[in-house]
Amino acid sequence: MIMSYKIGIDVGGTNTDAVIVDSRGEVVAATKSATTPDPFDGIRESLAKVIAQVDKAQVTQAMLGTTHPANAIIQRRDLQRVGVIRLAAPASMGVRPGVAWPKDLLGAIVGPIDIVGGGNEFDGSEIAPLDEEAVRRFAEKCAGQVAAIAVSAPFSPATFDHEERAARIFAEELGPDVAVSMSHRVGALGLLERENATILNASLLGVARNVVEGFHAALLGNGLDVESFITQNDGTLLSAEEAVRFPVLTLGSGPTNSMRGACSLAGLPDALVVDVGGTSADVGILVDGFPRESTAAIEVGGVRTNFRMPDLISIGLGGGSVVHDGTEGVTVGPDSVGYKVVTEALVCGGSTLTLSDVSVRSGRLTGFGDPGLVESIPEETVTAALSWVDEQIRIMADRMKASRHELPLIAVGGGSHLVPDAVPGVTEVVRPNHHAVANAYGAAIAEASGSIDRVFRFGERGREACLEEARSLASEAAIRSGADPNKVRITSVHEVPLSYVPGQACRVQVKAAGPLAS
């Protein structure tokens, strides 16, 4: 069998990790590079290091997990101005789009807003006919004012004809230079949160285009002309072309990559995962090999959304966290030297006491810097700092567990040396091979997926027939995303009975996933 390779790259706040994985799933090359103010520096450097270790002609695919879109929202930079139209009148007039947004973000990206006639009920019947003339008038308002338009309508994941008709009108009136984001392609049922996600998505289209173009340039600069993918929030893949259209679906991909990588490296489908980087630590839980998704609405940059995100607890705890030893005792963080730990930490000849220094002094971390430079750190400082770390990890693990049933804890990430060998409430602490680059490995092994979120009437056709249709639709969506038709599997089925709706109505959510077709 001819060996082929996949590249996985993950851009974190401190390090950019890269791995090359062969067709058996084995890591054949791995590296870390500092994430600098220009994240593409780290991508190019890490890519060049791993490519030098294999025959590049055998590389077939490259996957990228990146914090670019999330950082753009958090830092309020590089965001496009968006026109926002809701197809719902005469319903929903009491709550305007963006009403609960932070004022600075609303002012930065939201342009003209309107609510016009249109939209559907849960069963597909119209709230009102689509007011096409109002849509055309809105297009006139947006001409020359916005770079994108966000279109939303009630129950559009189930019936999206009005959104698509509005999008065609905008294309006719404004041409190809103004992109259109439709909410049924972005979020699940729940109008306001889905509308918010769609507005954010539209504002990120320029950022996404720059990410994909930069990734392609880094690949071509290393002599690679291969299929490229971006990892999304649920641990699966978007093609580079899809990622340009749906950047909001990639916002939580970093922690998810780490969890999926941890699952595969450790061979444990059900476990707690702690991912410790240079600045922060995330704790999540794996269920059947995938991160448990949050059931609560997710806030991104202060905006409430409803797209799929992993259920995580995060804290400012990492290898670069600054240790303060003052008159009031020892405290840790929340400030961090981040990627500068390799120059700022005491163990590297710097002048800042960090958790990496404490870890080297205690013997938890070896092979990093010069241990002789941290021998003068007082024992009581080391004990106090590590006691705080151990307690924080115990608390996060306890909070993440859904029951008293004990699970193993998989420790991954460049700062995972901080995790103690024993944590109360877990069966064991597992440190798999290549745990430091689990995020990049998770990107390299990610699968294609598809999902469906619709309201079915069991009373009309029967429960099993409706569920079978939902499974089939999710599988077809996964295949369209690039999954091997012969290896697609259903990974989750959720039913939520709608007791207030006649006809035994039920909201059905199904997800399917499978490895990429070769």
N, C-alpha and C positions, 0 to 999 in steps of 0.2 A: 504494500500500500504506500502510495506517495504521501509523504508528510506535508501537512499544510499548517499554517500558523494564523492566529488572531492576535491583534494588539489591543490591550486595554489600557486606557489612560484616565486618571481621575485627578482633577484639579481641586486641591483642598486649600484652606486658608493659610497653611504653613508650608506644605510640600505638594509637589506634583509627582504622582507615582505612575509608573508605567510597567507593564508586564507583557511578555509574549507567551502565549499558551498554545501548545500543539493540539492536534486533532484528538488526542486522548484526554485532554484537559490538564496536562502536566505543564507546570511553569518551567520554561527553558531560559528565561532571562527576566530580570527584575531590577528596578532602580528607583531612586528618589532624587528629586531636584527641588531646590527652594522655589516657592511660588513668589515671584517678585511683583512689583506694582503692575507690570505688563505680564499677565498670566501666560501669554503665548511664548514668553522666554522659557518658562519652565516646561511647557509642552514640547517645544523644539529640542531643548536640552535632553529631556528624558527620552524622547523618541529616538534621538541620535544614538544615545547610549545603548538602548536595547536592540536597535536595528543592526548595530555593528556585530552582534553576536549570532546572527542567523543569515540564511540566504534570503534576501528580500524578495526574490522571485517566488518564494513559497508562501508569502504573506497574502492572504485573500480578503481579510476584513479588518477594520479598525473601529473601535468603540471609544467614545469620549463621555465622561461624566464631568460636568463643570458647574461652578458656582456663579458664572457670569450673570445669568438672568436674575437670580436671587439677589445678588449684590447690587444690580442695577436698581431694583425696587427699594432695597433697604437704604441705599445711598442716594436715591432720587437722581440718578444720572443716566444720560443717554436714552431717555424714554421719549417715545413719539407722542405727538398730540393726537387725540382720538375723538371722533364724533360718536355719540352714543344714542342709539335709537331702540326703543322698546315697542314691539308690536303687540299691544295688549288692550288699547282703549276700546270700550269705556271702562274696562277693569283696571285695577292697579294705579289709578291716577293719584291716590293719596300719598304714595311713596315715590319720590323722584329717584332716578338712578344716581348713585354716588352719595346719597344723603348722609350716610354714616362714615364716610371716608375721612382720613386725616386731611386737614385743609391744605397742607403743603403739597401732598401727593395729588389731591383733586385739582389744584391749580396748575400743577406741572403737566398733567396729561389730558385732562378732560376738556374738550371743546364744546361745540354745540350739543344740546341734549333735547330729545323730543320723545313723546309717547303718542303713537298713532294707532288707528284702528287696525285690529288684526288679532291673531293668536288663536289657540285651540284649547279645548277642555281636555281632560285626561283620556276621554274616549274618542278623541279625534274631531268631535263636532266643533264648529267655529264659534269663538266668542263674538267675533264680528268679521265680515269680509276684510281682506287686506286692503287698506286705503293706499293704493298705488300712487295716487296724485300727491298725497302727503309725503310719501317716501321720496318722490321726485323733488318736492319742495325742500325737503331736508338735505338732499344731495346738493341743491343750489347753495344752501347755507354753508355746507362743508367745503365747497370748491375753493381751493387755495388756502384753506385754514387748517386742514388736518392731513396726516399721512396715512391714517387708517380709520375704519369705521367698525364699531362693535354692534352687532345685531342680536337681540334676544327676544324670546317670546315664551309664554307659558307652555309647559309640557312639550317643548320642542324636541327633547330627546325621543319622544314617542311619535310626534307628528311635526315634521320640519318643513313642510311645503312653503309656509309663509316666509320663513327665514331665507330659503333658497330663492324665492321669487324676489324678495327685497335685495338680495345680493346681486341678482342679475340686473336689476334696475340701477344699482350703484355702479356696476361695471359699464353699463351703457352711458350713464351720465358723467362719470368721473374718469373712466378709462383705467388702464392697468396700473397706473402709478399710485392709486389709492387702494390699499389692501382692505379686504373685508374679513372679519372674524365672526363666525356664526356660533351661537352659544351651544347648539346641539352637538357640535364637534369638540367642545371644550369641557363641559361640566355635566353633572347628573341632574336629576329632577330637583326642583327647588329654585324658583325664579331669581330671587335677589342675589343669592350666593353665586349662582351660575352666571348671572349678568356681570357681577364683579369680576369673576375669573376671566370672562370674555374681554372686558375692558383692559385688564392687566395684560392679557395675551396680545391684544392689538398694540398696546404700548411697547411691547417687547420685540416686535417683529424686526426692527432695525438691529437690536442687540443680537438676536438669533442669527440674522444674516451675517453679521460680522464674525460670530463664533464659528459658524460653518465654513465661511470663506477662509478664516484663519486656520482652522483645522485642516482643510484641504491644502492650503499653502504649506503647512508644516509637513504634511504627508508627501506632497509632490517635491518639496525641498529635500526630502530624504529618499527620493526615487521611488515612491509608492503611489501607484494609481489603482486604488482598491475601493471596494464598497465601504462606505462609512456610515456610522450610526451614532446617535446620541442617546444616552440612557435617560429613562423617565422615572417619575416618582414611585411607580409600583415595582421597580426592579426589572422592567422589560425595556425594549428598544423602540426607538423611532428612527426611521431612515433620516438621513441628513435633510432630504427634501421636506419630510414631514416636520422635522424639528424647526425648520424655518417658519412653518405655518402655525405650529403649536408650542411655542417656547414655554408657556406657562406649565405645561405638563412635565417639565424637567426641573422645576424649582427644588424638589426634595430628593434629587437623585443621588447626592453624595452619601448620606447615611444609608440609603437603600442599597447602594452598591456594596458598601461595607458589610451589610447584613447578609446579602446574597453570597458574597465572597466567603464570609465566615461559615455559612451553611455548607457550602461545597468543600472548602478546605478541611473543615472538621468532620464532615460526613454526618452532621447532626441536623435533622430537619426540624426538630422542636427544641429550642434553647433560648436562653437570654443571650444577648450580644452587647458587649460594651466596646465602643470604638473610641479610643483616646488618641487625639491628634496633638498638635503643638499648642493649640489655644483652647479647645473645648473637648468635652466627652459627651457622647450620645449613648443612651441605653434603649434598646428595643427588644422585641420578642419575635422569634420565628415560629410560625405555625405552618406545618406541612411544607417547609422550605421557603416560604415567602414571609416578608414582614407583615405583622398584623397591622391592618389599616386602622387609622383613627376613625372613631364613630362621631366625633365632634367636628363641627365646622372649623376649618383651618384658617388662621389669620396670617396673611402675608403682607408685611410692611404696614400692619394696622388695618388691612382690608379683609373682611370675612368672605371666604370662598368655600366651595364644596367639592373640589376635585380630589382624587385619590392621593392620600399622603400617608406615610408610615406613622404609626403611633410611637412617638419618641419622647424621652425626657432628656433635656440637654442642660449642661452646667459648664461654667468656665473653669475647666480643669484640664490641663495639658502639660506636655513636657516643657513648654515655654512659659508657663504660669509663674509669675514673680512671687517669691517668698519674702514676706516682710517680717523682720525680727526686731520689734521695737520694744518700748517700755511697757506696752500693754500686752505683750506676748507675741506669739507667732501667728501670723495670718497668711493666707494664700490668695493671690489674685484680687479682683477679677482681671487685672491687667496682665498682659503677656507680651513677651518679646517676639512671639510668633516665629516666622522663618529666620529671624536673626539669632535664634538660639545657638546656631553654630559659631557665632562670633561674640555674642553678648554674655553667654553663660560663663560662670567662673571656670568650669571644667574645660572650656575652650579658650581660656585666656582673657575672657571678658571681665566685666565688673558688676554683673547683675546676678543675684542669687535666685536660681530657678528651681522648679521641681526636678529637672533633669540633674542638677547638681546634687540635690538631696538623694535622688535615686542612685546615682553613682556612689555617693558617700556611704549609702546603706548596703550596697552590693546588689540591689535589684537590677541595675543597669550596668552592663559591662561592654567594653569595646568602644566606648564613646569618650573622646577627649583624653585628658591627662588626669588620672585619679589623684595624683599628687597635689593638684591644684585645689582640691576640695577637702584635704585632710584636716584643715583648720576649722571647718564648719562644726560648731558645738554639737555634741551628741543629743542634747535636749532639743535643739532646733530640728534636727533630723526626725527625732521621735514625734515631736508635736506636728510637724508638717505631714508625715506619713500617716499619723493617726487621723488627721483631718481627711486625707485622701481616702483611707480605708472606710471611714464612716460615710463619706459622700457616696461611694460606690455601693455600700450596703443599702443605704437609703434608696438610691435610684433603682437597684435591683428589686427591693421589696415593693416599691411603688408600681413597678412595671408588671409584676406577677398578677395574674387574674385570680389565683387561688393559692391555698397553702401548699399545693403540690410543688415539690422541689424540682428544679430543672438545672442542667449544667449551664455554666456561664462561659461563653467563648470570648476571649480577650483579643482584640485586633487593633491595628493602627500603630503608627510610629511611637506613640506615647504609652502603649499598653504595658510597658515595663513597670508602670506605676500601679497596675492592678496586683493586689496581693495574691499569693498562691492559694489562700483559703478565704472564702467570703461566707459569712453566716447566711443560711437560707438557701444555698445552692449546693448541688451534689458534688460538683467539682469545677475547677477553673481550667479551661482547655486553651492551650496556645498552639494552634496548628502551624505547620510549616508555612512559611511566607505570610505569616499573620500581619506583618508590618505593611504589606501591600494588598491587603484583602479588598480594599476599595477598587483598585485597578483590576484585580482578578475578577471581582464581581461584575465589572463592566465588560470584561473580555468574554465571560460565559453567559451573559444575559441573553434572554430569549425574546422572541416576538410575541405579542399578545393582542387580544381583542376583547372587548367587553360590550355588554348590553344592559341597559337600565330602562325598563319599560313597565307600563301598567297593563296587566292582562286580566280578562274576565274569565275566571275559572268556570263560572256557571254556564257560560255559553258553549265552551269547547271541551271542558274538562281540564283538571290540573295537569295531568301528565302530558297532554298534547301541547299545552301552553309552555310547560317547562322544556319540552323537547325542541319546540321552535326557538326558545331563548338560547338553548345550548347550541343549536345549529347556527343561529345568527352570530353568537360570540365566536364560534369556531371559524366561520367565514371571515369575520373581521380579523382574526389572528392570521389567517392565511394571506389576506390582503396586505398585512403588515410584514409579510416575509417568512412566516412560519412554514415548516415542512408539513404539507397536508397529511402525510402519513404518521406524523408524530405529535399532532395537536392533542392536547388533553384539557379537560375542564378542571380548573383549579379552585373555583369557589362558586357556590350557588346560595343566594340569600333571598328569602321570601318575606315580605312585610305585608300582611293582610290589611286592607283599607276598609275598616268596618263601617265607615261613614259613607261608603260608595256602594250602590246596588250592584247586583250581579256577581257577588263573590270576587270583587276586584282585589288584585294583589300586585304590589310592586315587586318585580323580579329583577335581581341583579346577578348576572352570570359573567364570569371571566374565564377565558381560555388562553392557553400559552403553549408554545412549542419551540424547539430549537430552530435556528435559521436554516432555510433550505440551502443545501450546498450548491 
